[in-house]
Amino acid sequence: MVSIEKIVITGENMRLDTTKSSFDMQEIENRRFMFNPQTGTHILVFQHYGVKLISSHAEEHGKMGIDEPFDNFVRGWVGVGREYKSGVIHFTPPLPQNSPNAIDKGFTTLEMFVRNGADENTIIRGFPGEWEQPLSKIISFERIKNLQNFSVMARKTIVGGKTDEKKLEAREDVLDNEIGMKKEVAFMANYKDLREKAMELEPLFFLDKESGEVREWYFNPENSHGGAIVENVYTSEDISKAAEDYGLADDFYSAIESESEQYYHDIDTDDFEELLDDLIAKQRNEQYTFIGADTDTMLELISYADEYIRRQSETFDWNDKIGDDFKLSNEPNGTS
């Protein structure tokens, strides 16, 4: 049987050849992935911690000098944490339902993740059928077990740069450990009130009349740090492109978010509460351009982006236009 070398996950950008090596998905907390089903090339963009700029998939593809075409890669987010003990695989942009080729690539991608630690309870988002569903609704339980068994039989572990043959033992989840559970409970208790307050925050959108960009702020309670305010910066071009490709609001927002510049403000960082208070005050005082990631906002964003693109080369009085059609306000702390 062919031996598969197990690669230990690091926090930096990683390029893996899944035909020759394996990894443990349980070691991934929160990071973008790109997988080429044709070659087995798997890219893991650096592990996200704290407040860091997350560039787009396309930018990471260019930075890493990958010689395989960008469009050949299935893209998304992957991670394991807190209540998601079996992990989440989120396709961004979501796979189109009317493309057998895209669905086949997505299926192959999921099989790759099964061989590397996903199981029947792993949550899948952006796969045709349902927006969110367990892996067992896409791949049969029997097929999952067969893929996992082959992976275990073939694998060997690399330690300190040297290959060390050994029996594989199941990786113990830290949350099942008594000490780990106590730490988890204490952490969540410390931030319980802050999380409850953050849940009041609706997605808020602000327009930048100079650049044509849109900045969105929302609270993500599923972040591996216990929750985070996510800040996305969208270009008019990305909004217009997503409008051409996706008609449903969920698909549209996933598409523009996958191409956005993205910042995380984690709940355990110093600036979180101040930023949250500022955003909630703006929400209560209606000091935003649009509120809610729904169909109405999607249509407004598309209208705004198309207008900006159409007129960016013309003489254009932005103050008159914005004043008539949109409600502008100052953006939250630290933005322009």
N, C-alpha and C positions, 0 to 999 in steps of 0.2 A: 504494500500500500504506500502511496505517496505521502511523505512526511510534510506537514504544514507547520512552519515556524510561527509561534505565537509572539506577536510584537507587543511590548508593554506600551500603553498609551501615555504620551507626554502632553504637556500643555501647549506645545508649539504646533505650527502647521505640519501636517504629516501627509506623506504620499505613500500609499500601501498598494502592493500588488496582491489582490485577494486570491489569485490563482496559486500563489506560492506562500502566502503568509495569512495569519488570522489575528484577530484582536478580540478583546472582551468589551462588548457594548456597555456592560455594567460599570466600566471605568470612565465613561463619558458623562459629564454633567450637563453641558449645554453648549453645543457648537454646530456650525454649519457643516454640511457634507455635500460632496459631489461624487457621483459614482457613474462610471462608464460601463454599462452592461456588455458592451462588445469586447472590451479588453480586460475587464476586471480591475481597472485602476480606480482606487478609492482615495479621495482627498478629504481630510479632516482639517478644517480651518481651526486656528488656535482656540484653546479652551477659554471660554469667557469667564472672567471674574471681575466683579465691581463695575466701575464706570469706565468703560472703554469703547472707543469707536469700533463698530463692526462694519467693515466694508462689504460691498456686495459680492455675490458669487462670481460675477464676471471680473471684478477687480482682483479677487484672490486668484482666479484662474490665470490672469495675466501676470500677476506678481510672481507666481511660482514657475512661470516659464513652461507650462504644460504644453506638449506638442500635439495633443489630441484636441480636436475641435470642441469648443465650448458647448455647442448644441447637442453633442453626443452624450452629455452628462445629465443624469437625473439629479435634481437638486433639492435640498431641504434642510431641516434641522433635526438633530437627534440628541437625546439626553435621558438620564435616569436621575430621579431625585424625589425625596419626600414621599408623597402619596403614590407616585408613579414608580413603584419598585421594579416593574418590568420594562419601564421606559416608554418614551414617546418617539415615534418617527413621523415627522411632519413634512409632507411634500410641498415645496413652495417654488414655483407656482404649482397649484393643484393639477393633477393629471386630468386632461380633458376626457370626458366620457365617450366622445365620438371618434376617438383615435385608437384603434386596436394596437398600433405600433407603440404609442405612449403607454398604454396599459400593460403591454408585454414587458416594456422596459421597467415599469414600476414593479411588476410581479417579480422580475429577476432581481431587482434591488432588494425587495423584501426577503427573498430567499437568501441573498448574501448576508443580510442582517441576522437571519435565523441561524446561519452557520457560525455567527459571531456573537451570540448571546441573547438575541431576541427570543421571546417565547409566545405561547398562545394568548397571553394576557397583555402583551405589548400593545399600546394604543397607536392606531394609525390614523393620521389626519390627511385629508386632501387626496384620498384614493377614491375612484368612482364607486358609487353605491350609496355611501353615507359619508357625511363630513368627518365624523369621528366613529371609529369602530375597532373592536379588538382584532388582532391579527388572525385569530381562529375563524373569523367570518370571511377571510380572504383566502387563506391557505388551510387545508384540512389538518386536523390534529395529527393524523397519521403521517402526513407529509412533513409536518414540522418535526416530529420525533425522528423520522428517518434522516432528515438533514442534520439535526443535532447529533445523532449517533455517529454519523460519518465524520462530522467535525471533531468529536472527542477522540475517535479512534485514530485520526490522522495527525493530531496536533502534537507538537513538542514546544517547550518553552525556552525562550532566550533570556538569560539572566546575566547582567553585567557584560553584555557583548559576547558571552560564551554560550554555546548550545548545551543545555543540561537536560537529558532525557529523564522523564519522571512520570509517575502516575498523576493523572489529572484529578484534582479534587474540586468540588463545586465551590465557587467563590462565595464566602459567607457575607451576606448583606449586613452592613454596619447597623442598620436600623433594627435588625433582629437580635443584636447584641444588647444585653441588659444595660451596659454603660452607655452605649449609643442611644438607646431609647430614652434614658434619663436626660441626656444632653438635648435630644430632640424636643422633649416635652418642655424643658426649661427655656430653650430658645423660642419656641412658639409662644410660651406664656409671656415672655418679655415683650413681644411685639404684637400681642393679641389686640390691644386697643388701637394700635396704629394700623394694623391690617383692616380692622373693622371700619375705621375712618376712611382708609384708602379705597374700600369697596364702594364708597359713595361717588367716586370719581368716574364720570362718563368720558368716553373718548372725545378729546377737544382738538379742533383743527384751527390753525392760524395761517393766514396767507401772508407771504412776503411779497409786497408789491414791486420791489426792486428786482428781485431775481426770478420771480415766477414760481418759487418753491412753496411747498405746503409743509408745515410742521405739525405733527400729530403727537399728542401726549395721552397715555392711558396707563392704568395699573394692571399689571400681570401678576395674579396671586400664585401662579404655578411656577414662577421662577425658582431655581434651585436654592437661592439664598433666603427663601421665605416670602418672597414678593419683591417686585421692582416696578418703578415708574419707567415705562419705555418711551423713548423720544425718537420718532421717525422723521426723517427729512425726505420728502418726495419731490422729484422734478416734474415739471409740466409734461415733459416728453415721456416719462415713465407712466404717468397717469393716462395720457392719451393712448399709449401703446396697450396698456392693460384694458382700456375701454374697447379697443378693437378685438382683443382676444377673448374677453370674458364678459358675459352678460349678467351673471349672478353676483350679488354684492359680496358674499363670502369669498368667491373666487377672485374677484377684483381686488379686494383688500389684501388677500394673501399674495397676489402677484406684485402689487406695488411695494408691499413690505419686504418681499424677497430681494428687491432691487434698491432698497432705501439705504441711506446712511443711518445708522442706528446707535443710540446710546442707551445704557442701562443705568438707572439710579437705584441701587439696591436698598432694601429696607434697613439694613444694618450699617449704612454709611451716614456720615455726619450731615450731609445736605438733604437727606430724604424728607424729613419732617417739614423743613422750611419750604422746600419745593412743593410738597403736597398741600400745605396750607395756602400757598400762593395760587395753585391751580384750582383748589376747591373754592377759594374766594372769587376767582374769575368765573367759575361755573355758576355760582350763586348770583353773581352780578351780571351774568350774561355778557361777559367781556371776552368773547371768542368769536370766530367767524362762523364755524359750524360745530354742531355737537351730535355725537352718536355715529357709529360706523354702520350706517344703514343705507338703504337704497336711495333715500332722498339726498343724503350727503354725497353719496357716490355720484349722482347726477349733477349736483352742484360742482363737485370737484372736476368732473369731466368738462362741464361748460366753462369753468374758469380756465382750465388748462388749454382747451381748444382756443379760447379767446386770446390767451397770452401768446400762444404759438403763432396765431394768425396775425397778431398786431405787433409782435416784438420788433419787427423791422420797420414799422411805421412810426410816425409822430403820434404819440399817445399820451394823454393826460391821465396818469394812473390815479391821481387823487380824485378826479371827477368820477372816473369809472368805479373805483372801489367804493367811494362814498355813496353812489347811487345803488349799486347792486349788492354790496357786501358790507357786513358790519365788522370793521377792523378794530383791533385793540392792541395795546402793548403786549408783547409775549412774556412768558414767565421768565424768572431770573436767569440770567446767563445767556439769553438768546437775543438775536437782533431783529 
